[in-house]
Amino acid sequence: MIDSTRLHELHDLGQSPWLDNLRRGWLRGGELAEWVDRGIRGLTSNPSIFQKAISSGSDYDEQFGDLMGAGTSVTDAYWDLVTTDIEGALSLLRPVYDASEGLDGYVSVEVAPDLARDPSGTEAAARRLHEVIAEPNLYVKIPGTAEGIAPIRTMIGEGRSINVTLIFSLDRYAEVMEAYLAGLEQAEGDLSGISSVASFFISRVDTEIDRRLEEIGTAGALALRGTGAVAQAQVAYQRFRSTFSGSRWEALVARGARVQRPLWASTSTKNPAYPDTRYVDLLIGPDTVNTMPEETLDAFLDHGTTMRTVDVDPADAQARLDALGDIGVDLDDVATVLEEQGVAAFAKSFDELIGVLGTKAAELGAG
């Protein structure tokens, strides 16, 4: 075990740092175990992450060749490759899950991105992933689209742990929290084995808002650049605290329920003019998760801030959101655009990877 790091300090403040990446070489070479020693307490993946991992290098070639030799389809082979990595990560993080009594140690895998607008398909895919990878520290990721709300509620009601991803607006976040509460109310018996996080995307929000502010072009608009994403997340945190309190919530707590923690995602800084740890430093607080790519983790380990910041001034956060609306930035439209872009980006990565695997399969057949 290495010495205490800033990631351990984050945990002391109530925030769980997770790694937003997975590749087979890290499982085989010990890099993922090293990240856990340095303070990582969970792991997230998505179709873009697997596209990069599987398309580069030869780590997956042997298993893929065996699958092709057995007559497996290319798409089924993809899921077998993903399942192998997820199961390896689940095993490595299981001690964190056990030591935290089910709070951390989770690994997330996403349903196929072409299901984002398909409620029944999403529900069936999420159920199947939970049955195929039957581990208590698995999160299945369901996009927080309008079509994803009902499957989220159903899966929670069946006692399955869910990571709700691609949340870009406060209104949708409210729907996600309600789906979680309603699902818990539908579930039978002890609720302590059900867990969920709500993945609120951060840096992409600033990218889109800043683009609109630059189009407006006034001095007042330009002064608001870089303020929207953090303000929205800080307001979301207040709504989280409000939702998970009161008599309705206490009745669920009596049955063992856990809060659905906000998870700050997309926390690498896209604009080089902003500090590289901006979306970590300003969103630290109890009952939260921040999932970061390794570059952001390295930066935070080197020079990140470790103090409670997510709720230092809620009134100011709301005022910053109001200022954006007053100057002409439609945050509902921002969320709509970003959701469409996010769904499309994951679908594109998935399709590109299936294409790469199809080419490999053809080469193996020719050989």
C-alpha positions in Angstrom: 0.0 0.0 0.0 1.3 3.4 -1.0 1.2 6.5 1.2 -2.0 8.5 1.6 -2.8 10.6 -1.5 -5.2 13.4 -2.4 -7.6 10.8 -3.6 -7.7 9.4 0.0 -8.3 12.9 1.2 -11.3 13.2 -1.2 -12.8 10.1 0.4 -12.2 11.6 3.9 -14.4 14.5 2.7 -17.2 12.1 1.6 -16.4 12.0 -2.1 -15.5 8.8 -3.9 -12.9 9.1 -6.7 -13.5 6.7 -9.5 -11.5 5.9 -12.7 -13.2 6.6 -16.0 -11.4 4.1 -18.1 -10.7 0.4 -18.5 -8.4 -1.6 -20.7 -7.2 -5.2 -20.6 -3.6 -4.3 -20.3 -4.3 -2.5 -17.0 -5.8 -5.7 -15.6 -2.9 -7.9 -16.7 -0.1 -5.4 -16.0 -1.2 -4.3 -12.5 -2.0 -0.7 -13.4 -5.6 -0.9 -12.2 -4.5 -2.4 -8.9 -2.1 0.5 -8.5 -4.9 3.0 -9.1 -6.9 1.3 -6.3 -3.9 1.6 -4.0 -3.7 5.3 -4.8 -7.3 5.8 -3.8 -9.6 4.9 -6.6 -12.8 3.4 -5.3 -14.7 2.5 -8.5 -14.6 2.4 -12.3 -16.8 3.6 -15.1 -16.7 2.5 -18.8 -18.7 3.4 -21.9 -18.7 2.4 -25.6 -16.1 5.0 -26.5 -13.7 3.7 -23.9 -14.1 0.1 -25.2 -13.7 1.3 -28.8 -10.4 2.8 -28.0 -9.2 -0.1 -25.9 -10.2 -2.9 -28.3 -9.2 -1.1 -31.5 -5.6 -0.3 -30.3 -3.0 -3.0 -29.7 -3.4 -6.7 -29.6 -4.6 -7.4 -26.1 -7.9 -8.7 -27.3 -6.8 -10.6 -30.4 -6.3 -14.0 -28.8 -9.8 -14.1 -27.2 -11.4 -12.6 -30.4 -9.7 -15.2 -32.5 -11.0 -18.0 -30.3 -14.5 -16.6 -30.4 -14.4 -16.3 -34.2 -13.1 -19.9 -34.4 -16.1 -21.0 -32.3 -18.5 -19.4 -34.7 -19.5 -16.5 -32.5 -21.0 -13.4 -34.3 -19.0 -10.2 -34.2 -21.5 -8.4 -32.0 -21.7 -11.3 -29.5 -17.9 -11.4 -29.6 -17.8 -7.7 -28.6 -19.9 -8.4 -25.6 -17.8 -11.4 -24.6 -14.6 -9.2 -24.8 -16.4 -6.5 -22.7 -17.7 -9.0 -20.2 -14.2 -10.5 -19.6 -12.8 -7.0 -18.8 -15.7 -6.1 -16.6 -15.5 -9.3 -14.6 -11.8 -8.8 -14.1 -12.3 -5.3 -12.8 -15.2 -6.4 -10.6 -13.0 -9.0 -9.0 -10.2 -6.5 -8.4 -12.6 -4.0 -6.8 -14.6 -6.5 -4.8 -12.5 -5.9 -1.7 -13.4 -2.2 -1.8 -17.0 -3.1 -2.1 -16.8 -5.4 0.9 -14.8 -3.0 3.0 -17.2 -0.2 2.3 -20.3 -2.4 2.9 -21.5 -1.9 -0.6 -20.9 1.9 -0.9 -18.1 1.7 -3.4 -16.1 -0.8 -5.5 -18.5 -0.7 -8.4 -17.7 -1.2 -12.1 -20.1 0.1 -14.7 -21.0 -1.3 -18.1 -23.4 0.3 -20.5 -26.3 -1.2 -22.5 -25.9 -0.9 -26.3 -26.1 2.7 -27.3 -28.6 2.1 -30.0 -31.1 1.4 -27.2 -31.1 4.9 -25.9 -34.6 5.6 -27.3 -35.9 2.1 -26.8 -37.4 1.6 -23.3 -38.3 -2.1 -23.7 -34.9 -2.9 -25.4 -33.1 -1.0 -22.6 -35.0 -2.9 -19.9 -34.2 -6.3 -21.5 -30.6 -5.5 -22.1 -30.0 -4.2 -18.6 -31.7 -7.3 -17.1 -29.6 -9.6 -19.2 -26.3 -7.9 -18.3 -27.2 -8.2 -14.6 -27.9 -11.9 -15.1 -24.8 -12.6 -17.2 -22.5 -10.7 -14.9 -24.1 -11.7 -11.6 -21.9 -9.7 -9.2 -23.2 -7.4 -6.5 -20.7 -4.6 -7.4 -21.9 -4.3 -11.0 -23.6 -1.1 -12.2 -25.4 -1.4 -15.5 -25.5 2.1 -17.2 -28.8 3.3 -18.6 -28.9 6.7 -20.4 -31.0 9.3 -18.6 -33.0 10.0 -21.7 -36.8 10.4 -21.5 -37.1 6.9 -22.7 -34.7 5.6 -20.1 -36.7 6.7 -17.0 -39.2 3.8 -17.0 -36.5 1.1 -17.4 -34.5 2.8 -14.5 -37.6 2.6 -12.3 -38.2 -1.0 -13.3 -34.6 -2.2 -12.8 -34.4 -0.6 -9.3 -37.8 -2.2 -8.5 -36.3 -5.6 -9.4 -33.4 -4.9 -7.0 -30.8 -4.2 -9.7 -28.1 -1.5 -9.2 -28.0 1.1 -11.9 -25.7 4.0 -13.0 -27.9 6.5 -14.8 -25.7 8.2 -17.4 -25.9 11.2 -19.8 -27.7 13.6 -17.5 -27.4 17.2 -18.6 -30.3 19.1 -17.0 -31.8 19.8 -13.6 -35.3 18.8 -14.8 -34.1 15.4 -16.1 -32.1 14.9 -12.9 -35.3 15.4 -10.9 -37.0 12.7 -13.1 -34.1 10.3 -12.5 -34.2 10.8 -8.7 -38.0 10.2 -8.8 -37.5 7.0 -10.8 -35.1 5.8 -8.2 -37.4 6.5 -5.3 -40.4 5.0 -7.1 -38.3 1.9 -7.9 -37.3 1.5 -4.3 -40.9 1.7 -3.2 -41.8 -1.0 -5.7 -38.9 -3.3 -4.5 -39.6 -6.0 -2.0 -38.0 -6.6 1.4 -34.6 -5.2 2.4 -33.3 -2.4 0.2 -29.7 -2.3 1.3 -28.5 -4.4 -1.7 -29.8 -1.8 -4.2 -27.4 0.9 -5.2 -27.5 3.7 -7.8 -25.6 6.8 -9.0 -26.9 9.6 -11.2 -24.1 10.7 -13.6 -24.4 14.4 -14.2 -22.1 15.5 -17.1 -20.0 18.6 -16.4 -17.4 19.9 -18.8 -19.5 19.3 -22.0 -22.1 21.7 -20.5 -19.5 24.5 -20.3 -18.3 23.7 -23.9 -21.9 24.2 -25.2 -22.8 27.2 -23.0 -19.5 28.9 -23.8 -20.1 28.5 -27.5 -23.4 30.2 -27.1 -22.0 33.0 -25.0 -19.3 33.7 -27.6 -22.0 33.9 -30.2 -23.8 36.5 -28.1 -20.4 38.3 -27.8 -21.2 41.0 -25.4 -18.9 41.8 -22.5 -21.5 40.5 -20.1 -21.9 37.3 -22.0 -18.1 36.7 -22.3 -17.7 37.3 -18.5 -20.0 34.3 -17.9 -17.9 31.8 -19.7 -16.8 28.8 -17.6 -19.4 29.4 -15.0 -22.4 27.3 -16.1 -21.4 23.7 -15.6 -20.2 24.1 -12.1 -23.2 26.2 -11.1 -25.6 23.7 -12.5 -23.9 20.8 -10.7 -23.9 22.8 -7.4 -27.6 23.5 -7.8 -28.1 19.8 -8.6 -26.4 18.9 -5.3 -28.9 21.1 -3.4 -31.8 19.3 -5.1 -30.2 16.0 -4.2 -30.0 16.9 -0.5 -33.6 18.1 -0.6 -34.9 15.0 -2.4 -33.2 12.5 -0.1 -34.7 13.9 3.1 -38.2 14.0 4.6 -40.8 11.4 5.5 -40.9 9.7 2.1 -37.2 9.1 2.2 -37.1 8.2 5.9 -39.6 5.4 5.2 -37.2 3.9 2.6 -34.2 4.4 4.9 -36.0 2.2 7.5 -36.0 -0.5 4.9 -32.2 -0.1 4.3 -32.3 2.2 1.3 -29.1 4.1 0.2 -29.1 7.5 -1.4 -28.6 7.7 -5.1 -25.3 9.6 -5.1 -24.7 12.3 -7.7 -21.7 11.3 -9.9 -19.8 14.1 -11.6 -18.9 12.7 -15.1 -17.1 14.3 -18.0 -14.7 16.1 -15.6 -11.7 16.4 -17.8 -11.2 20.1 -18.7 -11.9 20.6 -22.4 -10.9 24.3 -22.5 -7.1 24.7 -22.0 -7.8 28.2 -20.6 -9.4 26.6 -17.5 -7.5 24.8 -14.7 -7.0 21.1 -15.4 -8.6 20.2 -12.1 -11.5 22.7 -12.2 -14.3 20.2 -12.4 -12.9 18.3 -9.4 -11.8 21.1 -7.2 -15.2 22.9 -7.2 -17.5 19.9 -6.8 -16.2 18.2 -3.6 -18.7 17.2 -0.9 -20.4 14.4 1.0 -22.3 11.6 -0.8 -20.8 12.3 -4.2 -18.7 10.5 -6.8 -16.3 12.0 -9.3 -15.2 9.7 -12.1 -12.0 10.9 -13.9 -9.8 9.8 -16.8 -6.2 9.1 -15.8 -4.9 12.5 -17.0 -7.3 14.3 -14.7 -6.5 11.9 -11.8 -2.8 12.6 -12.3 -3.3 16.3 -12.3 -5.5 16.1 -9.2 -2.9 13.9 -7.4 -0.3 16.5 -8.2 -2.0 19.8 -7.4 -5.7 19.4 -6.7 -7.7 21.1 -4.0 -9.0 19.0 -1.1 -11.8 20.9 0.7 -15.5 20.9 0.7 -16.7 23.1 -2.2 -19.9 21.8 -3.7 -22.2 23.6 -1.4 -20.1 26.6 -0.2 -22.5 29.1 -1.7 -25.7 27.7 -3.1 -27.3 31.1 -3.6 -24.4 32.2 -5.8 -24.7 29.0 -7.9 -28.4 29.7 -8.5 -27.6 33.3 -9.3 -25.0 32.3 -11.9 -27.6 30.0 -13.6 -30.2 32.8 -13.6 -27.6 35.2 -15.2 -27.2 32.8 -18.1 -30.9 32.7 -18.7 -31.2 36.4 -18.4 -28.5 36.9 -21.1 -30.2 34.5 -23.5 -28.7 31.1 -22.9 -31.5 28.5 -23.0 -30.3 25.8 -20.6 -33.1 23.4 -21.6 -32.0 23.6 -25.2 -28.3 23.1 -24.1 -29.3 19.9 -22.4 -31.3 18.7 -25.5 -28.3 19.3 -27.8 -25.8 17.6 -25.5 -28.0 14.6 -24.9 -28.4 14.1 -28.7 -24.6 14.5 -29.1 -23.8 12.1 -26.3 -26.1 9.4 -27.6 -24.8 9.8 -31.1 -21.1 9.8 -30.0 -21.6 6.5 -28.1 -23.5 4.9 -31.0 -20.7 6.1 -33.4 -18.0 4.5 -31.2 -20.0 1.3 -31.0 -20.5 1.1 -34.8 -16.9 1.9 -35.5 -15.7 -0.9 -33.2 -18.0 -3.4 -34.7 -16.6 -2.4 -38.0 -13.0 -2.9 -36.8 -13.9 -6.3 -35.4 -15.7 -7.3 -38.6 -12.5 -6.5 -40.6 -10.5 -8.6 -38.1 -12.9 -11.4 -38.5 -12.6 -11.3 -42.3 -8.8 -11.3 -42.0 -8.9 -14.3 -39.7 -11.3 -16.1 -42.2 -9.0 -15.3 -45.1 -6.0 -16.6 -43.1 
